[in-house]
Amino acid sequence: MPENPRANIPPGAGTDVIVIGAGLAGLMAAAQATQAGARVRVIANGWGQQIVSPGWISVCDRADDDVIAEVRGYAAIHPDHPYALAEDDAMVRGIEAFRNVAQQNGQPYDMRDKDGHNLRLMTALGAIQRPMLAPRGMANGDLTGVGGPVLLVGFTGWRDFFPALAIDNLRAAGVEARAVCIDLPANPSGTWDLWPGDVARLFDGADFRAAVSGRIKPHAKGAVKVGLPAVLGLENPVEALADLSEQIGAPVFEIPTLPPSMAGVRLSNALRRWLMRHRARVQVGHPVVRGVVANGRCTHVEVGALGHTNPFYADQFILATGGLYNGGILSDETGRLWEPLFDLPVATPPGDGREGWYGERLLQERGHPIHRLAGLRANKQMQPLGQDGGPALENVYAVGHLLAGFNPLTDGCAEGIALATAYKAVQTALQLDE
Ligand SMILES: Cc1cc2nc3c(=O)[nH]c(=O)nc-3n(C[C@H](O)[C@H](O)[C@H](O)COP(=O)(O)OP(=O)(O)OC[C@H]3O[C@@H](n4cnc5c(N)ncnc54)[C@H](O)[C@@H]3O)c2cc1C
C-alpha cells in the first residue's frame, strides 16, 4: 500500500479557528473569521434554532423608536447584558456583516432603513411581532401604517398554515384583512402530505408560480398586499417573490408557518455554501464530546465518530452551542446545570434544585429565572469566566444563546445578541482591532 502522506497529521491541523455550533451565532462567527482570512472549521451536532424559528432578526423587539438607540440605552444601565459586553460597535457591525453575507448569497434581509424602527410583521396566528430585519419576503409584509385590506392566502387542506386563524388577531391589531384558500395546482410529485420544503421546491418552478398566481389574482382586487405562507421558493426566493407579485398585481409577502422554517433552511444552506466556497470546513452532524485543555488553553476538541473520537486541533475555539435549548448547557432532575464540553461555570437561578427556576405564573413579564439567568458569564472579550472571575481559558470564546444575562423568550433580542457577540468574539480571537 502506498504510504499516506497525511497519516501522521492530526485532523484539523492548520486550522486557525474551530467554531462549535451551526446556529446563527456559530455560522456568522465562522463567516467573519473566514472573511478575515482565518482557516475555519465549523463542527456541529446539527443545525441551530434558525431551522424552526421564523427567520427574522430580533434586535430589540420592544423598541418603539430607533432600535439601536434603545439597545445602547439599555446596555448602558445593564453592564452584564451581552449587548453591553460586546459593546455597540459590535452590535452595529455584526448586523451589517450579517446583511452583507446574506445578500451575497441571494438572501437579502431588509429593514426600515429610513427611521431605524422595528418592522411590524404578522405571525402565523396574526399576532404582531417586531423584529428589526427580516428576509425580503417577510419584510415586504411590514404592516406599519398599512392602509386598505391585506389578503391572506392559504392552500386548501394544507396543515401548516390556516389564514382564517390569523384574521381576528390581525383585525384586533387594526389591520383590515380578508382570507382565502386556493387549491394548489396538481402536485407533480404526487405526495399527499406536503411539507413546507416540498411546497417551497414547487414554488421554485415558474409554471407552478404562474398557475398559483392565476388562482389568487381574482381574489386580490383592492388588496394592498397579499400574504402567503413562507414557502415561496427554496433556491431562489427573491425571483419567486418578484414573479408572484408581478403576476398577482400586488406586493406579495411571506408569513411564518409551523416549523420547519423555510427562511431558516434557506439561510442555513446559503451560509454553508458561502463558507465552503471560501474554503472553510463545515461538519454538521458531528458532536463535540469534550474540549482538551493544557496550561489554560484548549489544545483540541474530541469529536464523536463511530465508536471512537477524533481530535481536531486549532488555535482558537468559539463555543456557539446554544445554551439550554440546544445542548450547550445540560440539566438533570436535581436542578444541576453544567456546560458539557469544558465544564465551565454556569450561572444558575438562586434556590435549591429547581425551586428557583420558575416564577408563580406561566406568563410573566420578565419571564422565568431559568431562562434569564442560566448561561455562561463572559467578559468584554467574550471569554467565559472561571470560578475566580477571570477568563476560564485563554483561547475559548462564548457567543449567542449560551450566554447568561438575557431572556431569549421575553427580551426579543436573541438574534441580535448572536450577531453582536459572534462579531466581538472573532475580533478578539483574531486580534483584528489591534
Ligand atoms: C421556535 C423559535 C422561535 C424563535 N423566535 C425568536 C424571535 O422571534 N426573536 C428572537 O430574538 N429569538 C428567537 N428565537 C431564539 C433564537 O433563534 C436563537 O436564540 C438564536 O438563533 C441563537 O442561536 P445560537 O447560534 O446561539 O444557538 P443555536 O441556534 O441553539 O445553535 C446551537 C448549535 O450548537 C450545536 N451544538 C450544541 N452542542 C453541541 C456539541 N456538543 N457538539 C457540536 N455541536 C453542538 C447545535 O447542534 C447547534 O448547531 C427563537 C427560537 C425558536 C426555537
The ligand as a MOL file (V3000), in Angstrom:
LIG
                    3D

  0  0  0     0  0            999 V3000
M  V30 BEGIN CTAB
M  V30 COUNTS 53 58 0 0 0
M  V30 BEGIN ATOM
M  V30 1 C -39.3100 28.5000 17.5530 0
M  V30 2 C -38.3010 29.5710 17.8990 0
M  V30 3 C -38.6240 30.9030 17.6580 0
M  V30 4 C -37.7180 31.9170 17.9880 0
M  V30 5 N -38.0570 33.2080 17.7400 0
M  V30 6 C -37.2290 34.1940 18.1160 0
M  V30 7 C -37.5670 35.5620 17.8980 0
M  V30 8 O -38.6400 35.8860 17.3320 0
M  V30 9 N -36.7130 36.5090 18.3530 0
M  V30 10 C -35.5420 36.1760 18.9980 0
M  V30 11 O -34.8060 37.0730 19.4040 0
M  V30 12 N -35.1710 34.8980 19.1570 0
M  V30 13 C -35.9770 33.9070 18.7580 0
M  V30 14 N -35.5860 32.6130 18.9430 0
M  V30 15 C -34.2560 32.3220 19.5340 0
M  V30 16 C -33.1230 32.4920 18.5080 0
M  V30 17 O -33.4720 31.9350 17.2830 0
M  V30 18 C -31.8250 31.8460 18.9970 0
M  V30 19 O -31.5940 32.2160 20.3100 0
M  V30 20 C -30.6510 32.3180 18.1730 0
M  V30 21 O -30.7910 31.8660 16.8600 0
M  V30 22 C -29.3500 31.8700 18.8120 0
M  V30 23 O -28.7240 30.8900 18.1920 0
M  V30 24 P -27.3110 30.3000 18.6670 0
M  V30 25 O -26.4820 30.2350 17.4390 0
M  V30 26 O -26.7390 30.9600 19.8530 0
M  V30 27 O -27.6970 28.8160 19.1660 0
M  V30 28 P -28.4790 27.6640 18.4630 0
M  V30 29 O -29.2370 28.1150 17.2960 0
M  V30 30 O -29.2010 26.9510 19.5370 0
M  V30 31 O -27.2920 26.7130 17.9050 0
M  V30 32 C -26.5370 25.8700 18.7230 0
M  V30 33 C -25.6740 24.9660 17.8610 0
M  V30 34 O -24.7580 24.2700 18.6900 0
M  V30 35 C -24.7500 22.8990 18.3100 0
M  V30 36 N -24.2660 22.1080 19.4460 0
M  V30 37 C -24.6970 22.0940 20.7370 0
M  V30 38 N -23.9430 21.2330 21.4630 0
M  V30 39 C -23.0200 20.7070 20.6230 0
M  V30 40 C -21.9630 19.7660 20.7670 0
M  V30 41 N -21.6820 19.1660 21.9090 0
M  V30 42 N -21.2370 19.4440 19.6700 0
M  V30 43 C -21.4770 20.0310 18.4610 0
M  V30 44 N -22.4650 20.9300 18.2800 0
M  V30 45 C -23.2160 21.2660 19.3430 0
M  V30 46 C -26.1880 22.6310 17.8870 0
M  V30 47 O -26.2800 21.4610 17.1080 0
M  V30 48 C -26.4500 23.9130 17.0780 0
M  V30 49 O -25.9010 23.8190 15.8010 0
M  V30 50 C -36.4640 31.5830 18.5960 0
M  V30 51 C -36.1230 30.2380 18.8170 0
M  V30 52 C -37.0250 29.2340 18.4720 0
M  V30 53 C -36.6280 27.7980 18.7390 0
M  V30 END ATOM
M  V30 BEGIN BOND
M  V30 1 1 1 2
M  V30 2 1 2 3
M  V30 3 2 2 52
M  V30 4 2 3 4
M  V30 5 1 4 5
M  V30 6 1 4 50
M  V30 7 2 5 6
M  V30 8 1 6 7
M  V30 9 1 6 13
M  V30 10 2 7 8
M  V30 11 1 7 9
M  V30 12 1 9 10
M  V30 13 2 10 11
M  V30 14 1 10 12
M  V30 15 2 12 13
M  V30 16 1 13 14
M  V30 17 1 14 15
M  V30 18 1 14 50
M  V30 19 1 15 16
M  V30 20 1 16 17
M  V30 21 1 16 18
M  V30 22 1 18 19
M  V30 23 1 18 20
M  V30 24 1 20 21
M  V30 25 1 20 22
M  V30 26 1 22 23
M  V30 27 1 23 24
M  V30 28 2 24 25
M  V30 29 1 24 26
M  V30 30 1 24 27
M  V30 31 1 27 28
M  V30 32 2 28 29
M  V30 33 1 28 30
M  V30 34 1 28 31
M  V30 35 1 31 32
M  V30 36 1 32 33
M  V30 37 1 33 34
M  V30 38 1 33 48
M  V30 39 1 34 35
M  V30 40 1 35 36
M  V30 41 1 35 46
M  V30 42 1 36 37
M  V30 43 1 36 45
M  V30 44 2 37 38
M  V30 45 1 38 39
M  V30 46 1 39 40
M  V30 47 2 39 45
M  V30 48 1 40 41
M  V30 49 2 40 42
M  V30 50 1 42 43
M  V30 51 2 43 44
M  V30 52 1 44 45
M  V30 53 1 46 47
M  V30 54 1 46 48
M  V30 55 1 48 49
M  V30 56 2 50 51
M  V30 57 1 51 52
M  V30 58 1 52 53
M  V30 END BOND
M  V30 END CTAB
M  END
